Amino acid sequence: MIVIDRESSFSHVEREKLLDRVMGPARFGKSSEALRRGRLPADGLAFVAHDGKHIIGTVRLWNVQAGNSGSALLLGPLAVEKVYNGSGVGAGLMYAALNAAQSTGHRSVLLVGDPDYYARFGFHAASANGLAMPGYFDRHRFLGINLGPEDALSGSTGILSATGQLAH
């Protein structure tokens, strides 16, 4: 039975092995990784999917400063063990993360990813249009979503910068 739950402090090693299998070493060169490096995910906003005792999926949200729009979250990486692709594990992780972010008062989430996949959750490029990532990123894959009634990302300009707690 597949269960989605908040990531525990004991999940780190197995989670990193999953990311290595699914994403490979190229993940370390991405702009979004530069924002995450040396930091902890946003409090209570890291999730894993388990099938029995094995982690088969993961997603984390990170505190960032979204230019002149203020605080936001950066989602990623979302990774699911390849044998579970198409099973709904990724969607379950996304809904868990977005619902938790909204319920804790966060106003917006940004990510770099497949526009067709993330559109079903409400992400679109127009929300992130005035913002940029540090370093190289694919503009058409830089997406955002507003979590509240106000358009928190409307008119935003500037470069994302890391905020939040440093890792020990």
Backbone torsions as a table, in degrees:
resi	resn	phi	psi	omega
1	MET	NA	132.6	-178.9
2	ILE	-88.8	130.2	-179.1
3	VAL	-126.8	134.5	174.2
4	ILE	-107.4	129.1	-177.2
5	ASP	-146.7	168.1	175.8
6	ARG	-66.0	144.5	178.8
7	GLU	-66.2	138.0	176.4
8	SER	-99.7	166.6	179.1
9	SER	-66.0	-15.8	-179.8
10	PHE	-89.5	-3.0	-175.5
11	SER	-84.0	-12.8	-168.3
12	HIS	-55.2	-52.5	-174.6
13	VAL	-63.5	-48.0	-179.3
14	GLU	-66.9	-35.7	177.3
15	ARG	-63.2	-45.0	178.9
16	GLU	-63.6	-38.3	176.6
17	LYS	-63.9	-40.6	176.6
18	LEU	-61.1	-47.0	179.5
19	LEU	-61.5	-38.4	176.9
20	ASP	-62.4	-43.5	-179.4
21	ARG	-67.3	-43.3	-173.1
22	VAL	-82.3	-40.0	-171.9
23	MET	-110.4	-21.1	179.7
24	GLY	71.3	-177.2	-176.2
25	PRO	-69.7	-16.4	179.9
26	ALA	-62.1	-21.6	-178.0
27	ARG	-61.7	-26.8	-177.3
28	PHE	-74.3	-15.0	-178.8
29	GLY	-96.1	1.7	-176.5
30	LYS	-80.6	150.3	178.2
31	SER	-58.4	-39.9	-179.6
32	SER	-64.5	-33.0	178.1
33	GLU	-67.0	-35.6	178.2
34	ALA	-61.8	-33.8	177.8
35	LEU	-73.3	-27.7	-178.0
36	ARG	-88.3	-28.0	-172.1
37	ARG	-54.4	128.2	177.1
38	GLY	79.1	9.1	-177.7
39	ARG	-122.6	161.4	173.2
40	LEU	-95.4	150.5	175.5
41	PRO	-63.9	162.7	177.7
42	ALA	-56.2	141.7	-175.1
43	ASP	-54.2	120.9	176.7
44	GLY	75.8	9.7	-174.6
45	LEU	-119.8	42.7	173.3
46	ALA	-129.0	128.2	-173.5
47	PHE	-129.1	149.5	174.2
48	VAL	-131.7	152.0	172.6
49	ALA	-108.6	134.4	179.6
50	HIS	-116.4	142.4	166.3
51	ASP	-119.8	98.4	-169.8
52	GLY	71.9	-126.6	-178.6
53	LYS	-95.6	-0.2	-174.6
54	HIS	-101.7	134.1	174.6
55	ILE	-76.1	124.8	-178.7
56	ILE	-117.1	-5.1	179.5
57	GLY	-161.3	157.4	-179.3
58	THR	-154.2	149.2	169.1
59	VAL	-152.7	145.0	177.7
60	ARG	-135.7	152.8	172.8
61	LEU	-117.9	141.5	-174.1
62	TRP	-125.9	141.4	175.9
63	ASN	-72.4	130.9	175.1
64	VAL	-139.4	162.1	170.7
65	GLN	-100.8	119.5	-176.4
66	ALA	-98.2	71.8	179.2
67	GLY	55.0	-135.2	-176.8
68	ASN	-80.1	-1.8	179.1
69	SER	-87.2	-6.6	176.7
70	GLY	90.1	-151.6	-173.1
71	SER	-71.3	144.0	177.4
72	ALA	-150.7	-179.0	175.3
73	LEU	-118.7	146.6	173.1
74	LEU	-111.0	123.9	-178.5
75	LEU	-93.8	134.5	172.1
76	GLY	144.8	163.7	-11.3
77	PRO	-78.8	150.7	168.4
78	LEU	-96.9	121.6	-178.6
79	ALA	-140.8	138.5	178.4
80	VAL	-133.0	135.6	175.9
81	GLU	-50.0	132.4	-171.0
82	LYS	-55.2	-35.9	-179.2
83	VAL	-64.5	-18.4	-179.9
84	TYR	-99.0	2.8	177.8
85	ASN	-57.1	135.9	179.8
86	GLY	82.3	2.2	-177.1
87	SER	-91.2	-7.1	-177.3
88	GLY	95.2	-1.4	-179.8
89	VAL	-63.6	-45.4	179.2
90	GLY	-61.0	-44.3	178.4
91	ALA	-63.4	-40.8	177.9
92	GLY	-61.4	-42.2	177.2
93	LEU	-64.4	-41.9	179.0
94	MET	-61.3	-48.4	-179.0
95	TYR	-64.0	-39.5	177.4
96	ALA	-60.8	-45.8	-178.2
97	ALA	-66.8	-47.2	-178.0
98	LEU	-67.1	-40.7	177.9
99	ASN	-64.1	-41.8	178.9
100	ALA	-66.3	-40.6	179.1
101	ALA	-62.5	-45.2	-179.9
102	GLN	-65.5	-42.4	-177.4
103	SER	-69.5	-19.7	177.2
104	THR	-98.2	11.6	170.6
105	GLY	90.8	7.4	177.6
106	HIS	-71.7	145.6	-172.1
107	ARG	-98.3	-24.5	-176.4
108	SER	-159.1	157.4	178.4
109	VAL	-134.6	138.7	176.9
110	LEU	-121.3	156.0	176.3
111	LEU	-160.4	165.2	170.6
112	VAL	-116.4	116.6	-176.9
113	GLY	-171.8	-174.1	-177.4
114	ASP	-68.2	113.1	-177.6
115	PRO	-57.5	-37.7	-179.7
116	ASP	-65.8	-40.8	179.7
117	TYR	-67.9	-47.0	-172.8
118	TYR	-80.8	-13.4	177.9
119	ALA	-59.9	-34.4	-178.4
120	ARG	-64.8	-18.7	177.8
121	PHE	-96.2	-2.8	178.3
122	GLY	103.1	4.6	179.4
123	PHE	-79.3	142.3	173.3
124	HIS	-153.3	157.2	-175.4
125	ALA	-67.4	-31.0	-176.9
126	ALA	-58.1	-34.2	-179.4
127	SER	-64.9	-29.5	-176.8
128	ALA	-104.5	8.5	-170.8
129	ASN	-55.5	-40.4	-177.6
130	GLY	-88.0	-1.9	-177.4
131	LEU	-102.6	162.2	178.0
132	ALA	-140.3	155.9	173.6
133	MET	-93.6	154.0	172.9
134	PRO	-71.4	133.4	-179.9
135	GLY	81.6	-167.9	-176.8
136	TYR	-73.5	140.0	171.8
137	PHE	-156.8	154.3	176.8
138	ASP	-82.0	110.8	-176.2
139	ARG	-53.4	-44.2	-176.6
140	HIS	-69.6	-13.6	179.1
141	ARG	-100.2	-0.7	179.6
142	PHE	-89.4	111.9	-168.9
143	LEU	-125.4	156.9	177.4
144	GLY	-142.3	163.1	174.9
145	ILE	-144.7	140.7	172.5
146	ASN	-94.2	134.6	-177.0
147	LEU	-96.9	-16.4	-177.1
148	GLY	-114.0	-177.2	-178.9
149	PRO	-68.0	-29.9	178.9
150	GLU	-86.3	154.2	179.7
151	ASP	-87.9	83.1	-173.4
152	ALA	-61.6	-26.2	-177.2
153	LEU	-95.4	-5.9	-177.6
154	SER	-60.1	126.8	178.3
155	GLY	75.5	8.2	-178.4
156	SER	-68.8	138.5	173.9
157	THR	-138.1	155.8	176.9
158	GLY	121.7	-176.8	-177.4
159	ILE	-108.5	136.6	175.9
160	LEU	-62.3	141.0	174.7
161	SER	-135.9	150.6	-176.9
162	ALA	-75.0	139.9	170.6
163	THR	-136.6	-178.7	177.0
164	GLY	100.0	-178.0	-172.4
165	GLN	-75.8	134.6	175.1
166	LEU	-75.2	145.9	175.8
167	ALA	-74.2	153.3	-178.9
168	HIS	-85.5	NA	NA
